Amino acid sequence: MEKLEGIIAYITKIENLELYLFLFLLLFTLWFIRNTVKYYKGEKKKVKTLHRFAKAGESDSQYQLAKRYQKGKAVKKSCNKAAFWYRQAAYSGDKAAKKQWRLFLKKRKSTRNNNKC
């Protein structure tokens, strides 16, 4: 308890506390923006790589790309592109993609009017 009171007393004695808080918040905001941009650039690079491998016929990349299009993760959500890539992966022999494609088509038929994947 005495330690906490000592810390509080020290903080209240600091001159220009608002300036230090402002600098801390500014540095934190810049750090946050930098890491967010870095994350999205990495995601964009992953999607490019997935497209390259999916077009080459790799079933796992096709399946991963379909899931991204279905959920809209790092790409614009598109039911048509998701269905295309699920179908490609299923034709390539991916069992999980076959199952997911059937579920996707069944779900899509029942929600066709809502335009949901």
N, C-alpha and C positions, 0 to 999 in steps of 0.2 A: 504494500500500500504506500509506504514511504517512497519507494522507487517511482511509482506512478505519479505521485504528487511532485516529485523532483523533476520528472520529465515535463509535466504540465507547466511547472514554474519556469523551466528552461525555455519552453516554446513561447510562453507569454513575454519573455524578455527579449526574444529575437526581434530586431528592428526589421522593418520591411517584410514582414511575414507574408503579406499579400503578393509581393514580388516573387518570393521563393515558391509560393503555391502556383502562381501563374507560370513560372518557368517550368515547374514540374509538370503541370498539365499540358503545356506546350510540347515539351519533350515526349511525354507519353503519347500525345495525339500524333506527333510526327512518327514515332516508332510504330504505332498502331496502323497508320496509313501505309507506311513502308511495307510492313508484313502482310497487310491485306493485298496490296498490289502484287507482291511477290507470290502469294498463294494463288491468286487468279491467273497470273502468268504461267505458273506451274500447271494449273488445271488446263489452261488453253493448250499448252504443250502436250499434255497427256492426251487430250482429245485429238490433236493432230496426229499423234503417233498411233492412236487407236484407229483412226480413219485409214492411215497408210497400211497397217497390218490387216484391217478388215477388208479393204479392197483387194489385198493380195490373197484373201481366202482363209485367213486364220479364224477358226470358229470361236475361240474364246474372245478375241477382240471384237468380233461381230456381236457376240452376246453382251459384252460389257458396253459397247456402243449403244445397243438397243435399250439397255437399262437406263443409260444416261438420257437418251431421247425420251423415254417414257416418263422419267421423273423430272426432266429439265435440269439436270445437274451439269453445269458448265456449258450447256448448249440450250438453244431455244427448244422448249417442249414441243414435240411433234409426234402425234400418234402414227402418222403415215410412215415417217422415217423409222420409228420404233418397230412397227410391224414389218417393214422391209428388212431391217437388220435381224430381227428375230427369225424371220423366214430364212434368210441367208444362213444364219448359224444353224438352224434346224436342218437345212439341206446339207450342210457341211458335216452333219453327224453329231452335233452336240446334244446330248440327251436332256440336259437341263434347259437348253433353248427350246427343244421340242415341247417339253412340258409347259414352259413359260409362254410359248407361242400359242398353244391351245388355250391356256387360261386367258391370255391377252385377247384372243379373238372372241372367246365366249363373253368376256367382260365388255368388250367393245360393242358386240351386238346388242347387249342389254342396255348400254348407255349411249347408243348412237345419237340420240337426240340431245344429250347433255354435252357432247363433244369432249368427253373425258377419256383418258387412256386407261 
